[in-house]
């Protein structure tokens, strides 16, 4: 049954041809069996029957030409006084097809309806008035108009439903494309975020490892215990970096965090103190101070705060000089979190802070501004009077 349905959908003209042949055969039998007509009258009726058969067979392929062919056949029957037969049913079929076709304008569809309205009155005038049957003329005319109206209304309703369905399909396709575009944008944003995270992880931890390695090499012979401690710090920092990088790369591959023992939660404000201790162990003197009542903040704000402090201290170690000191101050306000990171470094490479670091590979202030912009905060950064660098940021409680 499904195969038959699919065949009918794929070959509509073939189906119409079948019905056209069936209609033609029945109409010809009707004409031949009409004993009241002479042979000449029966012969005159044949062209109109053939024309109506063609109308049914080709109504989908050439809708408008077949409509005019049906009109011409009707006029031919009026002029030749041909009696009605079953082939005239094609007039209703072609009127329905014109009304249902989206390729036919509304104006033409209404014109076809108007022509259908005239068919019954013309028939009444031509046949009933000539025969003197005026008493039933009005009733017959009104009754004969009804099928034409119903055929047009059914066709126009189908056209409206098709147009509505096509609009829904188009809207669905448009929404699907928009969702795909939004998904691509989200993926690109997520990959950019992961790239920033990777930079922060590598820049901070590798910097600590380099400083500790240099210190271990310097005291290896004179202070083996200090060298051993430095090597242990390098080992721990390396493992931490590898774990976090593995997690980030796992997200980059699959789009979802990996549920494993190597999963590392996103850093938050509470881990800033751990970060400061790590930096101190690497040899940079850092003062740390917290003002206000600490509380949980939005995850985006906490991650941004941690990364800003991490980036600032990393750049201080890299560019502040051997005797640089830094200070980190967190201030909890009612509507946000304030950050102040300062150093007294005087390294010439400090001037490259704006460009993302002396090696040109970091994000520097560009990355900080991007992070703060994502949470709707503000950033003020620049050289301190008398030397050094200052970074001041305000992060709101509600991210955008």
N, C-alpha and C positions, 0 to 999 in steps of 0.2 A: 504493500500500500504506500509506503514511504517512497519507494522507487517511482511509482506512478505519479505521486505528487511532485517529486523533484523533476520528473520528465515534463509534466505539464507546466511547471514554472520556467523551465529552460526553453520550451518550444511553444510559446503562446500563439504564434501565427499558425502553427500546425493544428492546434486545438480549434482555433477560429475557423480554419479551413474545413475541419470535420463538421462543425455545426453548420457552416455555410452549405456544404454538400447535402447535409440532411435536410436543411430548410428548403433548398432548391428542389430536391426530390419530392418532398411533401407538397410544395406549392405547385409543381408541375402536375402532380397527380390530381390536385384540387382543380386546376384549370382544365385538365383533360376530362374530368368526371362531370363538369358543369354542362349538362345537356341543354341548358337554356341558351347557350352561346353557340354561334356558328363556328365553323372551322376557321374563318377569317378572323373572328374576334379572339379565338383562342391563340392564333398565331401572333396577333398584335400584342397579346399579354406576355409572350415569351421574353422580349427584350427587358421589360421591367423586372421580371423574375430573375433573369441573369444578373442585371445590375444590382438588385438587392442581395443576391448571393455574393457578389464581389465586395459589396459594402461590409458584410459580416466577415468575410475572409481576410480583408486587408484593413480593417478598422484600426488596429493598433499601429500598423506600419505607416499608413498614410491617412491619418485621422481626418484632417480637414478636406483633402480631395474626396475621400469617401463620403463625407457629409454632403458635399455639393453634388456628388453623384446620386445620393439618395434624394436630394431635393429635385434634381433633374428628372429622376425616375417618377417622383410624385407628380410633377408637372406633366410629364409624358402621359401618365395614366389619366389625368384630368382632361387633357386634350383629346385623348383617344377613347374616352368613355369606358376605360377598362375597369372591371369590377375589382373590389378589394380581394386579397387572398392572404394566406399565411406569410408570404414573403414580405408583406408590408410591416411585419414585426421588426424588420431590420431598421425601420425609421426610429423606433424606440431605442434599439441597441446603439445606433450611431449617435443619437442624442445623449444617451447616458455616457458614451465614450468621450464625446466632446466635453461634457461637463466635468468628467473625471480626469481628463488629461492636463497635466501641469504645463505642457508645451503650448497649449492653447490659451490665449489671453482671456481674462474675465469678460472683456467686452465682446469677444467673439462667442464666448459661451452663452452670454445673455442674448446675443443675436440669434443663436441657434434655438434658444428657448422661445423667442418671439416667433420664429418661423414655425416651430412646432405648434404654437398656439393657433396659427392660421390654417394648419392642415385640416382640422376638423370642420371649421366653418366653410372652407372651400369645398370640402367633400359634400357637406350638406347642401350648399348652394348648387352644386353641379348635378347631384343625383336626386336628392329629395325634392327640391323645389321644382325641378324639371318634371318629376313624377306627380307633383301636386300633393305630396305628403307633408304639408306645412304644419299640421297639428303636432307632430312629433319632432319637428325640426329643432326647436330650442332645446328640448330635453336631450335629444341625441347629441347636439353640438356640445353641451356642457359635459355630458357623460364622456364623450370622446376626447375632450381636452385633458381629463384626469390622468390617463396613462402617460401622456407627454410630460405633464408636470411632475409626476412621480419619478419618471426616468431621469429627468434633469436633476431633481432634488437628491436622488440617490447618488448620482454621479458627482454632484457638487459636494455632497457630504464626504464621499470617499476622497475627493481631491483635498478637502480641508484636513481630513485625518492624515493623509499622506504628507501634506506640507508640515503639519504639526510634528509628525514622527521624524521627518527629515530634519526639522529644526532641533528636536531633542537629540538626534544622532550627532548633528553638527556641534551642538553645545557640549555634548558628552566628549566628543573628540577634542574640542577646544580645551575643555577642562582637563582632559587627560594629558594634552600637550603642556598645559600650564603646570600640572602636577609634576610632569617629567622635568620641565625646566626648573621648577622650584627644588626638586630633588637634586638635580645636577648642581644648582647653586649651593644647596646645603652641603652636598658632598665636597664641593670645592672649598667652602668655608671651613668644613671640618678638617680637610687636608691641610689648609693653611694654618689652622690652629695647631694641628699636630706638628707641623713643621716648626712653628714657633716654640712649642714645647720641647721638641728635640734640640733646637738651638740652645734653649735655656739649660737643659740638662747637660748637654755636651760642654757648653761654655763654662758653666759653673764647676762641674765636677772635674773636668780635665784641668781647669785652672788650679783647683785645689791639689790635684795629683802632681802637677808640674812643680808647684811651690814646694810640696812635701818631698818630692824626689830630689830637687836641688838642695833642700836642707839636709836630707839624709846623706847625700853624696859629700856635703861639706863637713859633717860631723861623724862620718863613718869611722874614722880612725881614732878620733879623740874622745868621742862620746857614743859608744855602741848602743847604749840603752836608748838614747834619743833617736838614733838612726832607726832602731828597731820599732820604736813608737811611730816614727814617721812612715815607715813601710807598712805598718798595720793600718794607719790612716789611709794610705794610698789604696790598700787592699779593700777596706770597707767602702771607701768612696767609689772605687771601681765597680764593686758588686752592686752598690746602690744605683749607679748610673746604668749599668747593664740591665738591672731589673726594670727600671723605669723605661729605658729605651725599648726593651722587649715588649712591654705593655703597649707603648705607643705604636710600635711597628705592627703589633697584632691588631690594633684598632685600624691602622691604615690598610691592612690586608683584608679584614673581614667587615669593618664598619661597626663592630661591637666590641666592648671590653672582653678580654679573655678571662674566663673563670678558672683561675689556677693559682697555685701558691706564689707565683711570681707577680700577681696583681698588686700594684702599688696605688693606694688612693691618691687623689689629687691633693697637692699641698694646700694647707690652709694657714690662717693667721697664727695659730698656735705653734706651727712648725717654724715660724720666723726665728724664734729664740733658738731652736735647734740649728737653724742655718747660721745664725750669728756665732754660736759656739763652734761650729765647723770652720767658719772663716777665721775665728780667733786661733783655732788649732793650726790653721795654715800660715799663721804669722802676722795677720793684720789685726791691729788693736781696734776694737769696736766697742763703743758704749751703746747700751741698749736700754730704752726707757719706754714704759707704757703708762699712759694717762687715761683716766676714765675707767668705767666699769666694762671689762671685757664681756662680750656676748657673741652668740652665733650670728654670722652675717650670711647673705646670699653666697652660694658657692662660687659664682662668677666673681664677686667682689673679693672673696678670700683668696682665690687663685691669682687674681690680678695683683693684689697686694703682695703676695709672696713673690711672684715673678718680678715685680718692680724692685723690691729690696734685693733679690738675688742678682738681677742685672746690674743694679747700682754698685753692689759690693764687688761683683766680678770685675767691673770696669775700674773700680778703685784699686784693686789688687794689680790689675794689668797696667794701669796708666798713672797711678798716683805717686809712684816713687817708692824707694825702700823704707822711708820713715813716715809714710802716710798714716794718718789715723782717721777713723770714720765713726759716725754716730747714727743710730737708727732710733727714731721716735715714732711711736704709734699713739694716736689720740682718738679715743672713742667719743664721738659727738652723738647727739640725739638723732640726727638724720644721716649719719654717715661715719666714715673712718678717714682720719687724716694721717698722712705719711710724710715724714721728713727724714731724708737721708743726706748727710753732709760728709765731706772729707776735706782735709787740708793738703791734699796732694798737689804737687807742683810739676808733675811730669809733662813734657812737651806733647806727648801723645794724647794727653787729656783733651786737647783741642779737637781730636778726631771723634769725640764722644757723639757728636751730632751725626757722624757718618756711619756709626755702628761699630766702631772699634778700629784699632790700628791695622788689623789685618784685612779690614774691609768686608769681613764675613759675618759680623754680628748685626744685630738689629738696633742697638743703642736707643736713642730717644725716639727714633721712628717707630720701633716696636712698642716702646712704652706708650706713646701717644695712641697707637692703634689699639692696644689693650684697654687703655683707660676710656677711649672713645666707645668701645663696645659695651661698657657698663655705664656710660653716661657721666663719667667723672671729668675732672679738670686736672691739668698738669702744668706746673711752673718749674722750669729747669734752667740753670745757667751758672756761670762762674760766681763764686763767692767773693766779696770784697776782701782783699788781702791774699787771695789764692784759694785754690780748691774748687769744689763743685757742690752745688746744692740741688736736690730734687724734692719738690713739694707737690703732693698729690692729695686730692679730695675725692673719695669714692662714696657715692650715695648708697643708701640702704636698698633702694629699688633700682634694679638694672633695667635698661631699656630692652 
